[in-house]
């Protein structure tokens, strides 16, 4: 399971937007050459173990919509900072 699957599942839960529509929207968004689109692509296609993913989905659904959005914003920010850290180290 990927972060995109988790995102689609949690956003669908709060908004009643079809998961397939959410995934399609992201796939269309990431085909740009924009740096932010590359970040989204890199993060959202990361595979994580199914047992962890199911736990994460459950916890995101138990919280508020803002909690789910903030979780993904923090994932992007953490990944961006790690890229910056590695570029400085190299």
mmCIF file as gemmi writes it, N, C-alpha and C atoms, coordinates in Angstrom:
data_model
loop_
_atom_site.group_PDB
_atom_site.id
_atom_site.type_symbol
_atom_site.label_atom_id
_atom_site.label_alt_id
_atom_site.label_comp_id
_atom_site.label_asym_id
_atom_site.label_entity_id
_atom_site.label_seq_id
_atom_site.pdbx_PDB_ins_code
_atom_site.Cartn_x
_atom_site.Cartn_y
_atom_site.Cartn_z
_atom_site.occupancy
_atom_site.B_iso_or_equiv
_atom_site.pdbx_formal_charge
_atom_site.auth_seq_id
_atom_site.auth_asym_id
_atom_site.pdbx_PDB_model_num
ATOM 1 N N . UNK Axp A 1 ? 0.856 -1.173 0 1 0 ? 1 A 1
ATOM 2 C CA . UNK Axp A 1 ? 0 0 0 1 0 ? 1 A 1
ATOM 3 C C . UNK Axp A 1 ? 0.898 1.23 0 1 0 ? 1 A 1
ATOM 4 N N . UNK Axp A 2 ? 0.453 2.285 -0.667 1 0 ? 2 A 1
ATOM 5 C CA . UNK Axp A 2 ? 1.237 3.517 -0.763 1 0 ? 2 A 1
ATOM 6 C C . UNK Axp A 2 ? 0.586 4.623 0.064 1 0 ? 2 A 1
ATOM 7 N N . UNK Axp A 3 ? 1.344 5.701 0.253 1 0 ? 3 A 1
ATOM 8 C CA . UNK Axp A 3 ? 0.776 6.858 0.946 1 0 ? 3 A 1
ATOM 9 C C . UNK Axp A 3 ? -0.397 7.434 0.164 1 0 ? 3 A 1
ATOM 10 N N . UNK Axp A 4 ? -0.364 7.314 -1.155 1 0 ? 4 A 1
ATOM 11 C CA . UNK Axp A 4 ? -1.49 7.797 -1.96 1 0 ? 4 A 1
ATOM 12 C C . UNK Axp A 4 ? -2.757 7.008 -1.64 1 0 ? 4 A 1
ATOM 13 N N . UNK Axp A 5 ? -2.635 5.706 -1.474 1 0 ? 5 A 1
ATOM 14 C CA . UNK Axp A 5 ? -3.793 4.889 -1.092 1 0 ? 5 A 1
ATOM 15 C C . UNK Axp A 5 ? -4.344 5.33 0.262 1 0 ? 5 A 1
ATOM 16 N N . UNK Axp A 6 ? -3.44 5.571 1.204 1 0 ? 6 A 1
ATOM 17 C CA . UNK Axp A 6 ? -3.85 6.007 2.545 1 0 ? 6 A 1
ATOM 18 C C . UNK Axp A 6 ? -4.512 7.376 2.479 1 0 ? 6 A 1
ATOM 19 N N . UNK Axp A 7 ? -3.916 8.284 1.719 1 0 ? 7 A 1
ATOM 20 C CA . UNK Axp A 7 ? -4.477 9.62 1.557 1 0 ? 7 A 1
ATOM 21 C C . UNK Axp A 7 ? -5.869 9.552 0.952 1 0 ? 7 A 1
ATOM 22 N N . UNK Axp A 8 ? -5.994 8.799 -0.131 1 0 ? 8 A 1
ATOM 23 C CA . UNK Axp A 8 ? -7.289 8.691 -0.806 1 0 ? 8 A 1
ATOM 24 C C . UNK Axp A 8 ? -8.347 8.104 0.116 1 0 ? 8 A 1
ATOM 25 N N . UNK Axp A 9 ? -7.979 7.082 0.857 1 0 ? 9 A 1
ATOM 26 C CA . UNK Axp A 9 ? -8.925 6.444 1.783 1 0 ? 9 A 1
ATOM 27 C C . UNK Axp A 9 ? -9.367 7.407 2.879 1 0 ? 9 A 1
ATOM 28 N N . UNK Axp A 10 ? -8.417 8.12 3.474 1 0 ? 10 A 1
ATOM 29 C CA . UNK Axp A 10 ? -8.784 9.023 4.571 1 0 ? 10 A 1
ATOM 30 C C . UNK Axp A 10 ? -9.558 10.242 4.074 1 0 ? 10 A 1
ATOM 31 N N . UNK Axp A 11 ? -9.157 10.828 2.948 1 0 ? 11 A 1
ATOM 32 C CA . UNK Axp A 11 ? -9.878 11.985 2.412 1 0 ? 11 A 1
ATOM 33 C C . UNK Axp A 11 ? -11.28 11.57 1.969 1 0 ? 11 A 1
ATOM 34 N N . UNK Axp A 12 ? -11.392 10.423 1.356 1 0 ? 12 A 1
ATOM 35 C CA . UNK Axp A 12 ? -12.697 9.913 0.951 1 0 ? 12 A 1
ATOM 36 C C . UNK Axp A 12 ? -13.618 9.729 2.153 1 0 ? 12 A 1
ATOM 37 N N . UNK Axp A 13 ? -13.067 9.273 3.243 1 0 ? 13 A 1
ATOM 38 C CA . UNK Axp A 13 ? -13.843 9.068 4.458 1 0 ? 13 A 1
ATOM 39 C C . UNK Axp A 13 ? -14.479 10.377 4.945 1 0 ? 13 A 1
ATOM 40 N N . UNK Axp A 14 ? -13.709 11.46 4.908 1 0 ? 14 A 1
ATOM 41 C CA . UNK Axp A 14 ? -14.195 12.737 5.428 1 0 ? 14 A 1
ATOM 42 C C . UNK Axp A 14 ? -15.047 13.514 4.435 1 0 ? 14 A 1
ATOM 43 N N . UNK Axp A 15 ? -14.804 13.339 3.137 1 0 ? 15 A 1
ATOM 44 C CA . UNK Axp A 15 ? -15.455 14.192 2.144 1 0 ? 15 A 1
ATOM 45 C C . UNK Axp A 15 ? -16.468 13.473 1.264 1 0 ? 15 A 1
ATOM 46 N N . UNK Axp A 16 ? -16.498 12.154 1.317 1 0 ? 16 A 1
ATOM 47 C CA . UNK Axp A 16 ? -17.352 11.341 0.449 1 0 ? 16 A 1
ATOM 48 C C . UNK Axp A 16 ? -17.003 11.5 -1.028 1 0 ? 16 A 1
ATOM 49 N N . UNK Axp A 17 ? -15.775 11.945 -1.306 1 0 ? 17 A 1
ATOM 50 C CA . UNK Axp A 17 ? -15.277 11.977 -2.68 1 0 ? 17 A 1
ATOM 51 C C . UNK Axp A 17 ? -14.733 10.584 -2.972 1 0 ? 17 A 1
ATOM 52 N N . UNK Axp A 18 ? -15.05 10.072 -4.132 1 0 ? 18 A 1
ATOM 53 C CA . UNK Axp A 18 ? -14.614 8.733 -4.506 1 0 ? 18 A 1
ATOM 54 C C . UNK Axp A 18 ? -13.087 8.62 -4.494 1 0 ? 18 A 1
ATOM 55 N N . UNK Axp A 19 ? -12.577 7.521 -3.929 1 0 ? 19 A 1
ATOM 56 C CA . UNK Axp A 19 ? -11.136 7.305 -3.846 1 0 ? 19 A 1
ATOM 57 C C . UNK Axp A 19 ? -10.481 7.328 -5.227 1 0 ? 19 A 1
ATOM 58 N N . UNK Axp A 20 ? -11.136 6.744 -6.21 1 0 ? 20 A 1
ATOM 59 C CA . UNK Axp A 20 ? -10.579 6.713 -7.561 1 0 ? 20 A 1
ATOM 60 C C . UNK Axp A 20 ? -10.413 8.131 -8.116 1 0 ? 20 A 1
ATOM 61 N N . UNK Axp A 21 ? -11.348 9.021 -7.81 1 0 ? 21 A 1
ATOM 62 C CA . UNK Axp A 21 ? -11.25 10.405 -8.262 1 0 ? 21 A 1
ATOM 63 C C . UNK Axp A 21 ? -10.049 11.09 -7.613 1 0 ? 21 A 1
ATOM 64 N N . UNK Axp A 22 ? -9.85 10.861 -6.328 1 0 ? 22 A 1
ATOM 65 C CA . UNK Axp A 22 ? -8.721 11.469 -5.608 1 0 ? 22 A 1
ATOM 66 C C . UNK Axp A 22 ? -7.401 10.987 -6.203 1 0 ? 22 A 1
ATOM 67 N N . UNK Axp A 23 ? -7.287 9.693 -6.423 1 0 ? 23 A 1
ATOM 68 C CA . UNK Axp A 23 ? -6.065 9.128 -6.998 1 0 ? 23 A 1
ATOM 69 C C . UNK Axp A 23 ? -5.833 9.674 -8.401 1 0 ? 23 A 1
ATOM 70 N N . UNK Axp A 24 ? -6.883 9.738 -9.213 1 0 ? 24 A 1
ATOM 71 C CA . UNK Axp A 24 ? -6.763 10.271 -10.567 1 0 ? 24 A 1
ATOM 72 C C . UNK Axp A 24 ? -6.326 11.729 -10.549 1 0 ? 24 A 1
ATOM 73 N N . UNK Axp A 25 ? -6.862 12.51 -9.628 1 0 ? 25 A 1
ATOM 74 C CA . UNK Axp A 25 ? -6.487 13.919 -9.505 1 0 ? 25 A 1
ATOM 75 C C . UNK Axp A 25 ? -4.993 14.038 -9.219 1 0 ? 25 A 1
ATOM 76 N N . UNK Axp A 26 ? -4.493 13.247 -8.288 1 0 ? 26 A 1
ATOM 77 C CA . UNK Axp A 26 ? -3.072 13.3 -7.965 1 0 ? 26 A 1
ATOM 78 C C . UNK Axp A 26 ? -2.214 12.836 -9.135 1 0 ? 26 A 1
ATOM 79 N N . UNK Axp A 27 ? -2.639 11.801 -9.819 1 0 ? 27 A 1
ATOM 80 C CA . UNK Axp A 27 ? -1.869 11.328 -10.97 1 0 ? 27 A 1
ATOM 81 C C . UNK Axp A 27 ? -1.787 12.393 -12.05 1 0 ? 27 A 1
ATOM 82 N N . UNK Axp A 28 ? -2.857 13.12 -12.278 1 0 ? 28 A 1
ATOM 83 C CA . UNK Axp A 28 ? -2.833 14.215 -13.253 1 0 ? 28 A 1
ATOM 84 C C . UNK Axp A 28 ? -1.938 15.354 -12.778 1 0 ? 28 A 1
ATOM 85 N N . UNK Axp A 29 ? -1.95 15.643 -11.477 1 0 ? 29 A 1
ATOM 86 C CA . UNK Axp A 29 ? -1.172 16.733 -10.906 1 0 ? 29 A 1
ATOM 87 C C . UNK Axp A 29 ? 0.329 16.48 -11.017 1 0 ? 29 A 1
ATOM 88 N N . UNK Axp A 30 ? 0.756 15.259 -10.806 1 0 ? 30 A 1
ATOM 89 C CA . UNK Axp A 30 ? 2.185 14.991 -10.702 1 0 ? 30 A 1
ATOM 90 C C . UNK Axp A 30 ? 2.898 14.886 -12.035 1 0 ? 30 A 1
ATOM 91 N N . UNK Axp A 31 ? 2.202 14.963 -13.132 1 0 ? 31 A 1
ATOM 92 C CA . UNK Axp A 31 ? 2.875 14.87 -14.424 1 0 ? 31 A 1
ATOM 93 C C . UNK Axp A 31 ? 3.438 16.199 -14.884 1 0 ? 31 A 1
ATOM 94 N N . UNK Axp A 32 ? 3.431 17.192 -14.018 1 0 ? 32 A 1
ATOM 95 C CA . UNK Axp A 32 ? 4.08 18.458 -14.347 1 0 ? 32 A 1
ATOM 96 C C . UNK Axp A 32 ? 5.559 18.352 -13.979 1 0 ? 32 A 1
ATOM 97 N N . UNK Axp A 33 ? 6.353 19.302 -14.419 1 0 ? 33 A 1
ATOM 98 C CA . UNK Axp A 33 ? 7.777 19.306 -14.101 1 0 ? 33 A 1
ATOM 99 C C . UNK Axp A 33 ? 8.089 20.14 -12.873 1 0 ? 33 A 1
ATOM 100 N N . UNK Axp A 34 ? 7.087 20.606 -12.219 1 0 ? 34 A 1
ATOM 101 C CA . UNK Axp A 34 ? 7.248 21.447 -11.047 1 0 ? 34 A 1
ATOM 102 C C . UNK Axp A 34 ? 7.958 20.69 -9.926 1 0 ? 34 A 1
ATOM 103 N N . UNK Axp A 35 ? 8.798 21.377 -9.19 1 0 ? 35 A 1
ATOM 104 C CA . UNK Axp A 35 ? 9.537 20.763 -8.077 1 0 ? 35 A 1
ATOM 105 C C . UNK Axp A 35 ? 8.582 20.209 -7.026 1 0 ? 35 A 1
ATOM 106 N N . UNK Axp A 36 ? 7.511 20.943 -6.732 1 0 ? 36 A 1
ATOM 107 C CA . UNK Axp A 36 ? 6.541 20.465 -5.745 1 0 ? 36 A 1
ATOM 108 C C . UNK Axp A 36 ? 5.837 19.203 -6.224 1 0 ? 36 A 1
ATOM 109 N N . UNK Axp A 37 ? 5.604 19.102 -7.516 1 0 ? 37 A 1
ATOM 110 C CA . UNK Axp A 37 ? 4.976 17.896 -8.062 1 0 ? 37 A 1
ATOM 111 C C . UNK Axp A 37 ? 5.906 16.699 -7.894 1 0 ? 37 A 1
ATOM 112 N N . UNK Axp A 38 ? 7.21 16.914 -8.064 1 0 ? 38 A 1
ATOM 113 C CA . UNK Axp A 38 ? 8.161 15.828 -7.851 1 0 ? 38 A 1
ATOM 114 C C . UNK Axp A 38 ? 8.126 15.391 -6.392 1 0 ? 38 A 1
ATOM 115 N N . UNK Axp A 39 ? 8.043 16.334 -5.491 1 0 ? 39 A 1
ATOM 116 C CA . UNK Axp A 39 ? 7.958 16.009 -4.063 1 0 ? 39 A 1
ATOM 117 C C . UNK Axp A 39 ? 6.717 15.178 -3.782 1 0 ? 39 A 1
ATOM 118 N N . UNK Axp A 40 ? 5.583 15.591 -4.325 1 0 ? 40 A 1
ATOM 119 C CA . UNK Axp A 40 ? 4.338 14.843 -4.14 1 0 ? 40 A 1
ATOM 120 C C . UNK Axp A 40 ? 4.484 13.433 -4.705 1 0 ? 40 A 1
ATOM 121 N N . UNK Axp A 41 ? 5.046 13.321 -5.885 1 0 ? 41 A 1
ATOM 122 C CA . UNK Axp A 41 ? 5.24 12.013 -6.518 1 0 ? 41 A 1
ATOM 123 C C . UNK Axp A 41 ? 6.135 11.126 -5.663 1 0 ? 41 A 1
ATOM 124 N N . UNK Axp A 42 ? 7.233 11.668 -5.182 1 0 ? 42 A 1
ATOM 125 C CA . UNK Axp A 42 ? 8.175 10.883 -4.383 1 0 ? 42 A 1
ATOM 126 C C . UNK Axp A 42 ? 7.556 10.392 -3.086 1 0 ? 42 A 1
ATOM 127 N N . UNK Axp A 43 ? 6.784 11.234 -2.441 1 0 ? 43 A 1
ATOM 128 C CA . UNK Axp A 43 ? 6.185 10.852 -1.159 1 0 ? 43 A 1
ATOM 129 C C . UNK Axp A 43 ? 4.996 9.922 -1.351 1 0 ? 43 A 1
ATOM 130 N N . UNK Axp A 44 ? 4.098 10.278 -2.235 1 0 ? 44 A 1
ATOM 131 C CA . UNK Axp A 44 ? 2.836 9.546 -2.336 1 0 ? 44 A 1
ATOM 132 C C . UNK Axp A 44 ? 2.989 8.136 -2.897 1 0 ? 44 A 1
ATOM 133 N N . UNK Axp A 45 ? 4.064 7.847 -3.602 1 0 ? 45 A 1
ATOM 134 C CA . UNK Axp A 45 ? 4.236 6.499 -4.146 1 0 ? 45 A 1
ATOM 135 C C . UNK Axp A 45 ? 5.14 5.621 -3.286 1 0 ? 45 A 1
ATOM 136 N N . UNK Axp A 46 ? 5.499 6.106 -2.094 1 0 ? 46 A 1
ATOM 137 C CA . UNK Axp A 46 ? 6.279 5.278 -1.174 1 0 ? 46 A 1
ATOM 138 C C . UNK Axp A 46 ? 5.399 4.138 -0.682 1 0 ? 46 A 1
ATOM 139 N N . UNK Axp A 47 ? 5.936 2.927 -0.748 1 0 ? 47 A 1
ATOM 140 C CA . UNK Axp A 47 ? 5.201 1.761 -0.263 1 0 ? 47 A 1
ATOM 141 C C . UNK Axp A 47 ? 5.496 1.571 1.218 1 0 ? 47 A 1
ATOM 142 N N . UNK Axp A 48 ? 4.453 1.222 1.948 1 0 ? 48 A 1
ATOM 143 C CA . UNK Axp A 48 ? 4.616 0.92 3.363 1 0 ? 48 A 1
ATOM 144 C C . UNK Axp A 48 ? 3.917 -0.408 3.644 1 0 ? 48 A 1
ATOM 145 N N . UNK Axp A 49 ? 4.338 -1.094 4.692 1 0 ? 49 A 1
ATOM 146 C CA . UNK Axp A 49 ? 3.729 -2.395 5.011 1 0 ? 49 A 1
ATOM 147 C C . UNK Axp A 49 ? 2.223 -2.272 5.252 1 0 ? 49 A 1
ATOM 148 N N . UNK Axp A 50 ? 1.476 -3.272 4.803 1 0 ? 50 A 1
ATOM 149 C CA . UNK Axp A 50 ? 0.013 -3.234 4.908 1 0 ? 50 A 1
ATOM 150 C C . UNK Axp A 50 ? -0.487 -3.11 6.339 1 0 ? 50 A 1
ATOM 151 N N . UNK Axp A 51 ? 0.144 -3.8 7.283 1 0 ? 51 A 1
ATOM 152 C CA . UNK Axp A 51 ? -0.338 -3.722 8.668 1 0 ? 51 A 1
ATOM 153 C C . UNK Axp A 51 ? -0.171 -2.306 9.229 1 0 ? 51 A 1
ATOM 154 N N . UNK Axp A 52 ? 0.933 -1.639 8.898 1 0 ? 52 A 1
ATOM 155 C CA . UNK Axp A 52 ? 1.127 -0.263 9.324 1 0 ? 52 A 1
ATOM 156 C C . UNK Axp A 52 ? 0.138 0.654 8.618 1 0 ? 52 A 1
ATOM 157 N N . UNK Axp A 53 ? -0.076 0.416 7.332 1 0 ? 53 A 1
ATOM 158 C CA . UNK Axp A 53 ? -0.998 1.248 6.552 1 0 ? 53 A 1
ATOM 159 C C . UNK Axp A 53 ? -2.421 1.157 7.102 1 0 ? 53 A 1
ATOM 160 N N . UNK Axp A 54 ? -2.863 -0.036 7.427 1 0 ? 54 A 1
ATOM 161 C CA . UNK Axp A 54 ? -4.214 -0.205 7.965 1 0 ? 54 A 1
ATOM 162 C C . UNK Axp A 54 ? -4.364 0.513 9.302 1 0 ? 54 A 1
ATOM 163 N N . UNK Axp A 55 ? -3.346 0.428 10.142 1 0 ? 55 A 1
ATOM 164 C CA . UNK Axp A 55 ? -3.375 1.134 11.425 1 0 ? 55 A 1
ATOM 165 C C . UNK Axp A 55 ? -3.423 2.637 11.21 1 0 ? 55 A 1
ATOM 166 N N . UNK Axp A 56 ? -2.616 3.118 10.273 1 0 ? 56 A 1
ATOM 167 C CA . UNK Axp A 56 ? -2.583 4.546 9.98 1 0 ? 56 A 1
ATOM 168 C C . UNK Axp A 56 ? -3.923 5.035 9.442 1 0 ? 56 A 1
ATOM 169 N N . UNK Axp A 57 ? -4.517 4.29 8.528 1 0 ? 57 A 1
ATOM 170 C CA . UNK Axp A 57 ? -5.828 4.664 7.996 1 0 ? 57 A 1
ATOM 171 C C . UNK Axp A 57 ? -6.857 4.732 9.113 1 0 ? 57 A 1
ATOM 172 N N . UNK Axp A 58 ? -6.859 3.746 9.976 1 0 ? 58 A 1
ATOM 173 C CA . UNK Axp A 58 ? -7.813 3.723 11.099 1 0 ? 58 A 1
ATOM 174 C C . UNK Axp A 58 ? -7.632 4.946 11.983 1 0 ? 58 A 1
ATOM 175 N N . UNK Axp A 59 ? -6.396 5.28 12.304 1 0 ? 59 A 1
ATOM 176 C CA . UNK Axp A 59 ? -6.134 6.435 13.17 1 0 ? 59 A 1
ATOM 177 C C . UNK Axp A 59 ? -6.509 7.745 12.486 1 0 ? 59 A 1
ATOM 178 N N . UNK Axp A 60 ? -6.23 7.851 11.194 1 0 ? 60 A 1
ATOM 179 C CA . UNK Axp A 60 ? -6.598 9.072 10.483 1 0 ? 60 A 1
ATOM 180 C C . UNK Axp A 60 ? -8.119 9.242 10.433 1 0 ? 60 A 1
ATOM 181 N N . UNK Axp A 61 ? -8.832 8.152 10.241 1 0 ? 61 A 1
ATOM 182 C CA . UNK Axp A 61 ? -10.301 8.217 10.189 1 0 ? 61 A 1
ATOM 183 C C . UNK Axp A 61 ? -10.899 8.549 11.55 1 0 ? 61 A 1
ATOM 184 N N . UNK Axp A 62 ? -10.219 8.183 12.618 1 0 ? 62 A 1
ATOM 185 C CA . UNK Axp A 62 ? -10.73 8.449 13.965 1 0 ? 62 A 1
ATOM 186 C C . UNK Axp A 62 ? -10.553 9.912 14.363 1 0 ? 62 A 1
ATOM 187 N N . UNK Axp A 63 ? -9.636 10.605 13.706 1 0 ? 63 A 1
ATOM 188 C CA . UNK Axp A 63 ? -9.37 11.994 14.036 1 0 ? 63 A 1
ATOM 189 C C . UNK Axp A 63 ? -10.272 12.94 13.261 1 0 ? 63 A 1
ATOM 190 N N . UNK Axp A 64 ? -9.815 14.145 13.159 1 0 ? 64 A 1
ATOM 191 C CA . UNK Axp A 64 ? -10.52 15.186 12.417 1 0 ? 64 A 1
ATOM 192 C C . UNK Axp A 64 ? -9.929 15.281 11.008 1 0 ? 64 A 1
ATOM 193 N N . UNK Axp A 65 ? -10.668 15.901 10.113 1 0 ? 65 A 1
ATOM 194 C CA . UNK Axp A 65 ? -10.191 16.108 8.739 1 0 ? 65 A 1
ATOM 195 C C . UNK Axp A 65 ? -8.868 16.868 8.747 1 0 ? 65 A 1
ATOM 196 N N . UNK Axp A 66 ? -8.77 17.886 9.577 1 0 ? 66 A 1
ATOM 197 C CA . UNK Axp A 66 ? -7.545 18.693 9.658 1 0 ? 66 A 1
ATOM 198 C C . UNK Axp A 66 ? -6.358 17.842 10.103 1 0 ? 66 A 1
ATOM 199 N N . UNK Axp A 67 ? -6.602 16.875 10.967 1 0 ? 67 A 1
ATOM 200 C CA . UNK Axp A 67 ? -5.523 15.982 11.412 1 0 ? 67 A 1
ATOM 201 C C . UNK Axp A 67 ? -4.967 15.185 10.238 1 0 ? 67 A 1
ATOM 202 N N . UNK Axp A 68 ? -5.848 14.687 9.382 1 0 ? 68 A 1
ATOM 203 C CA . UNK Axp A 68 ? -5.416 13.914 8.217 1 0 ? 68 A 1
ATOM 204 C C . UNK Axp A 68 ? -4.611 14.795 7.259 1 0 ? 68 A 1
ATOM 205 N N . UNK Axp A 69 ? -5.1 15.996 7.01 1 0 ? 69 A 1
ATOM 206 C CA . UNK Axp A 69 ? -4.387 16.914 6.118 1 0 ? 69 A 1
ATOM 207 C C . UNK Axp A 69 ? -3.031 17.282 6.711 1 0 ? 69 A 1
ATOM 208 N N . UNK Axp A 70 ? -2.993 17.581 8.006 1 0 ? 70 A 1
ATOM 209 C CA . UNK Axp A 70 ? -1.733 17.946 8.656 1 0 ? 70 A 1
ATOM 210 C C . UNK Axp A 70 ? -0.736 16.801 8.642 1 0 ? 70 A 1
ATOM 211 N N . UNK Axp A 71 ? -1.208 15.577 8.764 1 0 ? 71 A 1
ATOM 212 C CA . UNK Axp A 71 ? -0.319 14.425 8.697 1 0 ? 71 A 1
ATOM 213 C C . UNK Axp A 71 ? 0.426 14.408 7.366 1 0 ? 71 A 1
ATOM 214 N N . UNK Axp A 72 ? -0.297 14.599 6.268 1 0 ? 72 A 1
ATOM 215 C CA . UNK Axp A 72 ? 0.344 14.562 4.957 1 0 ? 72 A 1
ATOM 216 C C . UNK Axp A 72 ? 1.209 15.789 4.7 1 0 ? 72 A 1
ATOM 217 N N . UNK Axp A 73 ? 0.805 16.932 5.193 1 0 ? 73 A 1
ATOM 218 C CA . UNK Axp A 73 ? 1.647 18.132 5.077 1 0 ? 73 A 1
ATOM 219 C C . UNK Axp A 73 ? 2.964 17.893 5.797 1 0 ? 73 A 1
ATOM 220 N N . UNK Axp A 74 ? 2.891 17.293 6.982 1 0 ? 74 A 1
ATOM 221 C CA . UNK Axp A 74 ? 4.108 17.007 7.738 1 0 ? 74 A 1
ATOM 222 C C . UNK Axp A 74 ? 4.972 15.959 7.036 1 0 ? 74 A 1
ATOM 223 N N . UNK Axp A 75 ? 4.357 14.985 6.372 1 0 ? 75 A 1
ATOM 224 C CA . UNK Axp A 75 ? 5.125 14.005 5.601 1 0 ? 75 A 1
ATOM 225 C C . UNK Axp A 75 ? 5.911 14.696 4.499 1 0 ? 75 A 1
ATOM 226 N N . UNK Axp A 76 ? 5.251 15.597 3.758 1 0 ? 76 A 1
ATOM 227 C CA . UNK Axp A 76 ? 5.923 16.317 2.687 1 0 ? 76 A 1
ATOM 228 C C . UNK Axp A 76 ? 7.054 17.174 3.232 1 0 ? 76 A 1
ATOM 229 N N . UNK Axp A 77 ? 6.786 17.858 4.346 1 0 ? 77 A 1
ATOM 230 C CA . UNK Axp A 77 ? 7.788 18.74 4.925 1 0 ? 77 A 1
ATOM 231 C C . UNK Axp A 77 ? 8.994 17.94 5.424 1 0 ? 77 A 1
ATOM 232 N N . UNK Axp A 78 ? 8.74 16.829 6.079 1 0 ? 78 A 1
ATOM 233 C CA . UNK Axp A 78 ? 9.824 15.975 6.565 1 0 ? 78 A 1
ATOM 234 C C . UNK Axp A 78 ? 10.665 15.459 5.402 1 0 ? 78 A 1
ATOM 235 N N . UNK Axp A 79 ? 10.023 15.032 4.347 1 0 ? 79 A 1
ATOM 236 C CA . UNK Axp A 79 ? 10.732 14.526 3.171 1 0 ? 79 A 1
ATOM 237 C C . UNK Axp A 79 ? 11.55 15.641 2.522 1 0 ? 79 A 1
ATOM 238 N N . UNK Axp A 80 ? 10.97 16.831 2.406 1 0 ? 80 A 1
ATOM 239 C CA . UNK Axp A 80 ? 11.675 17.978 1.812 1 0 ? 80 A 1
ATOM 240 C C . UNK Axp A 80 ? 12.908 18.323 2.641 1 0 ? 80 A 1
ATOM 241 N N . UNK Axp A 81 ? 12.774 18.321 3.958 1 0 ? 81 A 1
ATOM 242 C CA . UNK Axp A 81 ? 13.908 18.622 4.832 1 0 ? 81 A 1
ATOM 243 C C . UNK Axp A 81 ? 14.997 17.555 4.719 1 0 ? 81 A 1
ATOM 244 N N . UNK Axp A 82 ? 14.608 16.295 4.565 1 0 ? 82 A 1
ATOM 245 C CA . UNK Axp A 82 ? 15.587 15.223 4.417 1 0 ? 82 A 1
ATOM 246 C C . UNK Axp A 82 ? 16.349 15.368 3.099 1 0 ? 82 A 1
ATOM 247 N N . UNK Axp A 83 ? 15.665 15.746 2.031 1 0 ? 83 A 1
ATOM 248 C CA . UNK Axp A 83 ? 16.342 15.987 0.748 1 0 ? 83 A 1
ATOM 249 C C . UNK Axp A 83 ? 17.354 17.119 0.901 1 0 ? 83 A 1
ATOM 250 N N . UNK Axp A 84 ? 16.943 18.185 1.564 1 0 ? 84 A 1
ATOM 251 C CA . UNK Axp A 84 ? 17.835 19.319 1.788 1 0 ? 84 A 1
ATOM 252 C C . UNK Axp A 84 ? 19.033 18.901 2.638 1 0 ? 84 A 1
ATOM 253 N N . UNK Axp A 85 ? 18.792 18.135 3.677 1 0 ? 85 A 1
ATOM 254 C CA . UNK Axp A 85 ? 19.874 17.672 4.564 1 0 ? 85 A 1
ATOM 255 C C . UNK Axp A 85 ? 20.869 16.822 3.775 1 0 ? 85 A 1
ATOM 256 N N . UNK Axp A 86 ? 20.362 15.928 2.954 1 0 ? 86 A 1
ATOM 257 C CA . UNK Axp A 86 ? 21.252 15.059 2.177 1 0 ? 86 A 1
ATOM 258 C C . UNK Axp A 86 ? 22.047 15.851 1.148 1 0 ? 86 A 1
ATOM 259 N N . UNK Axp A 87 ? 21.427 16.868 0.56 1 0 ? 87 A 1
ATOM 260 C CA . UNK Axp A 87 ? 22.156 17.681 -0.418 1 0 ? 87 A 1
ATOM 261 C C . UNK Axp A 87 ? 23.27 18.472 0.25 1 0 ? 87 A 1
ATOM 262 N N . UNK Axp A 88 ? 23.04 18.894 1.477 1 0 ? 88 A 1
ATOM 263 C CA . UNK Axp A 88 ? 24.08 19.614 2.222 1 0 ? 88 A 1
ATOM 264 C C . UNK Axp A 88 ? 25.212 18.66 2.604 1 0 ? 88 A 1
ATOM 265 N N . UNK Axp A 89 ? 24.849 17.447 3.001 1 0 ? 89 A 1
ATOM 266 C CA . UNK Axp A 89 ? 25.851 16.459 3.405 1 0 ? 89 A 1
ATOM 267 C C . UNK Axp A 89 ? 26.719 16.016 2.228 1 0 ? 89 A 1
ATOM 268 N N . UNK Axp A 90 ? 26.143 16.006 1.044 1 0 ? 90 A 1
ATOM 269 C CA . UNK Axp A 90 ? 26.907 15.583 -0.138 1 0 ? 90 A 1
ATOM 270 C C . UNK Axp A 90 ? 27.679 16.748 -0.66 1 0 ? 90 A 1
